[in-house]
Amino acid sequence: MVLSACSGFLLAVLWMDLIFDSQVVPHRNSPGPLPEPVLESIAAYYHRATTTSRPMSRLIALVMVILLGALGFHAVRGHDPGWLLGTSAGLAGVPIVLALSRTVPNAVRLGNRVGDAAEQTRLARSILADHVICFGCMLAFLVLWVAHDTS
């Protein structure tokens, strides 16, 4: 139950991020920088989400820790199949490591409008790609645990 709740929460956060990230998609084949209104919109969102919303922005990290702790608890308890725990660890671990190592630092940089338009465009495109990967992983994680909990 805790695993499903945590992954559902993280999916909701990713959905909100993707609402802003999706502004990159119509310009995906454009060789130049994103239009300024697009950069401004995405940057303003990430400035709010990563900088000015503290301490609420730390809730996401807390939910990640709870998810990993609950997964560890399931592993120690030993009632769940090894394949489920191993797959779940990968599906949860990839987005968490990606978020901590690349996505959040890039979002902070974009939110602070670091670099020229070309650099901000690179950051926005990278954040979109990261969020698509994270969304897929967390959705698969949630589906696995809902299916497991209902069987």
N, C-alpha and C positions, 0 to 999 in steps of 0.2 A: 504494500500500500504506500509506504514512504517513497519507495523507488519510483512508482508511477506518479505520485504527486510532485516529486522533485523534477522528474523529466518533463512532466506536463508544464510546470512553471517555467523551466528553461526553454521549452518550445514556444511558449507565449512571449517570452522576452525576445527570442530570435525572430518571431513573427513581426514584432514591433520594429526591430532593427531592419528586417527585410522590406518593410513598408517604405522606409527611407532609402535603403540600398537600391531598391528596384528602379530608382530614377536613373541609374547608370545604364540600365539595359537598353533603352532606345539609342544610346550613343556607343554601344559596345564595339562597333566596327569603325568608329571615327578615329582617325589617327591623332587628332589634336586633343587638347584639353576639353574637359566637360564644360558646358556653358556655365557662366558665373552663377545664375540663379540655382542651378542644380548643386553646384559645389557649396553655395551658401546654405541651402536647405539641409543638405546632409551634414555639413560641418556644424551648423547650429544644433542639430539633433544630438550629434556626438559630444559636443561641448556640454550640453545639458546632461546627457546620460552618463558621461564619464567624470565630469568635473563639478558642476554646480548642484548636482542632486545628492551629494554626500550628506548623510550617511546611507541613504536609501540605495545608492549604487552598490554598496557593499553587501546588500542582501543577496545579490546574484552569486557572489563568491561564497557566502554562507550556505546557500542552497547547494552549490557544487560540493562543498565539504560534507554536508549532510548526506548527499547522494553517495559520495565515495565511502563515507562511514557506514551507511546502511548496506552498501554492497559488500564491504568488508565483514559486517556482522553476518550477512547471509553466507559468506564464504566460511567463516569460523563455525557457524552453526552446523553446516554440513548437510542440510536437507535438500539443497538444490543441485541439479546436475552440473557437473564440471564444465560442460560445453556452454551452458547458459551463463555461468559466472564468468568464464573466459571471454565469451563474445560480448557480454555486458561490460566487462572491464575495458575492452577495446573501444566499444561504442561510446562509453562515457569518457574514457581517457583521452581519446583523440581530440574531441572538442575542448576539453578542459585545458589540455596542454597547448593547443592551438590558440585558445583565447588568452591564456596567460603569457605566452611567448611572443605572439604576433598581433592578434586581432585587437586586443585592448590597447597595447602601445600605439598601434596605427590609428585607432579611433581617437586616442588622446591627441596625437599629432594633428590629425585632420580637424578635430574639434578646436584646436588652437590655431588652425590655419597656418601651420608650419610649412614652409617651402612655397615655391611658385605654383601656378595653376597646373603645370604638368606633374609636379610631385604630388599635389593634392588629388589629382585625377588617378594617379597610380595607387595612392592610398585608398581611395574610394573603391576602385576596382578590386583591390586585394581584399578589402573588408567584405565586399559582396561575395567573392569567391569563398572566403573563410566561412561566412554565415551560411551559405548554401551547403557546404560540407557539414558544418555543425548541425544544421537543421536535419539533414538526412540521417546523421548518426543518432541524434536524440529521438527522432521519430521511430527509427528501427528499435532503439532501446525501449521506448515506451510500448511499442507493439509487442515485443518479446515478453515484457513483464505483465502486460495486461492479458496476453494469451496464457502465460504461465499461471497467473493468479486465478484465471477462470477455469483452468483445466483441473 
